[in-house]
Amino acid sequence: MQLGAILRAQNESGQTWDDPSEDLLFMLIEDVERGDEAFLIVEDLADSTGQTYVQSIRMSDGTFDVERREGTPDRHYATNVADMRVAHAVVTSWAFDAAPKVESLVWSQLRFGDQ
């Protein structure tokens, strides 16, 4: 018996969905593709700090930036993918695969101000 949600999706408007399916994540990324929402975040609720997540945003050229963070600032990475279908594949791989396929992409470590 599951006691609580494992994942939580949130869009720019602040709407949240606990344990979203792959199909729901596709629809939420479609909202980003259409411009109805600016971004989508999927958080791993097992991390009580809220710092384990994947997020995606559509760029002006139609590509998508996808970021993933695995807890600490030194484990924050980004990649750019061709379109929303690839963004969906990356987000769902991170969310549902025991061994995510996200490593096959070119990821750059993100650094902010004081890092």
C-alpha positions as CSV (number, residue, x, y, z in Angstrom):
1,M,0.0,0.0,0.0
2,Q,1.4,3.4,-1.1
3,L,1.1,6.0,1.7
4,G,1.8,9.1,-0.4
5,A,2.7,10.4,-3.8
6,I,6.1,9.7,-5.3
7,L,6.1,12.4,-8.0
8,R,4.5,15.8,-8.3
9,A,4.1,17.7,-11.6
10,Q,3.6,21.5,-11.5
11,N,3.1,24.0,-14.2
12,E,3.7,27.7,-14.4
13,S,0.1,28.4,-13.2
14,G,0.8,26.5,-10.0
15,Q,-1.5,23.6,-10.7
16,T,-0.1,20.3,-9.4
17,W,-0.7,16.6,-10.1
18,D,0.5,13.8,-7.9
19,D,1.9,10.8,-9.5
20,P,1.3,11.9,-13.1
21,S,1.1,9.3,-15.8
22,E,3.2,9.4,-19.0
23,D,0.1,10.4,-20.9
24,L,-0.6,13.3,-18.5
25,L,3.0,14.5,-18.7
26,F,2.6,14.5,-22.5
27,M,-0.5,16.7,-22.2
28,L,1.3,19.0,-19.8
29,I,4.3,19.4,-22.1
30,E,1.8,20.0,-25.0
31,D,0.6,23.0,-22.9
32,V,4.1,24.3,-22.9
33,E,4.5,23.7,-26.6
34,R,1.3,25.7,-27.3
35,G,2.4,28.5,-25.0
36,D,-0.4,28.0,-22.6
37,E,2.2,27.4,-19.9
38,A,5.9,28.4,-19.7
39,F,7.3,25.4,-18.0
40,L,6.7,22.0,-16.4
41,I,8.5,20.7,-13.3
42,V,8.3,17.1,-12.1
43,E,9.6,16.7,-8.5
44,D,10.8,13.5,-6.7
45,L,8.9,13.8,-3.4
46,A,11.2,11.4,-1.7
47,D,13.7,14.3,-1.4
48,S,12.2,16.5,1.3
49,T,14.4,19.4,0.3
50,G,12.6,19.7,-3.0
51,Q,15.9,19.7,-4.9
52,T,15.5,16.5,-7.0
53,Y,13.5,17.3,-10.1
54,V,13.4,17.6,-13.8
55,Q,12.0,20.6,-15.6
56,S,11.4,21.7,-19.2
57,I,10.8,25.0,-21.0
58,R,10.2,25.7,-24.7
59,M,12.7,28.1,-26.2
60,S,11.9,30.7,-28.9
61,D,13.4,28.5,-31.7
62,G,11.0,25.7,-30.8
63,T,13.6,23.5,-29.1
64,F,13.2,22.6,-25.4
65,D,15.6,23.0,-22.6
66,V,15.5,20.3,-20.0
67,E,17.2,20.6,-16.6
68,R,17.6,17.9,-14.0
69,R,18.8,18.4,-10.5
70,E,19.8,15.5,-8.2
71,G,19.8,17.2,-4.8
72,T,22.8,19.5,-4.5
73,P,23.8,22.5,-6.7
74,D,26.8,20.6,-8.0
75,R,24.3,17.9,-9.4
76,H,22.3,20.4,-11.6
77,Y,22.5,19.7,-15.4
78,A,20.9,21.0,-18.6
79,T,20.4,19.8,-22.1
80,N,18.6,21.1,-25.2
81,V,16.5,18.8,-27.3
82,A,14.8,19.2,-30.7
83,D,11.1,19.2,-29.8
84,M,8.4,18.4,-27.3
85,R,8.4,14.7,-28.0
86,V,12.0,14.4,-27.1
87,A,11.5,16.6,-24.1
88,H,8.6,14.3,-23.0
89,A,10.9,11.2,-23.5
90,V,13.5,12.8,-21.3
91,V,11.1,13.8,-18.6
92,T,9.4,10.4,-18.5
93,S,12.6,8.5,-18.6
94,W,13.8,10.5,-15.5
95,A,10.5,10.0,-13.8
96,F,9.7,6.3,-14.5
97,D,12.9,4.4,-15.4
98,A,14.9,2.7,-12.7
99,A,17.9,3.4,-15.0
100,P,17.0,6.6,-16.8
101,K,18.2,6.9,-20.4
102,V,18.9,10.6,-20.0
103,E,22.7,10.0,-19.8
104,S,22.7,9.4,-23.6
105,L,22.2,13.1,-24.1
106,V,24.8,15.8,-23.9
107,W,24.3,17.4,-20.4
108,S,26.1,20.5,-19.2
109,Q,26.5,21.2,-15.5
110,L,24.8,24.4,-14.5
111,R,26.6,26.8,-12.2
112,F,25.0,29.8,-10.5
113,G,26.7,32.8,-8.9
114,D,28.6,31.6,-5.9
115,Q,29.3,28.0,-7.1
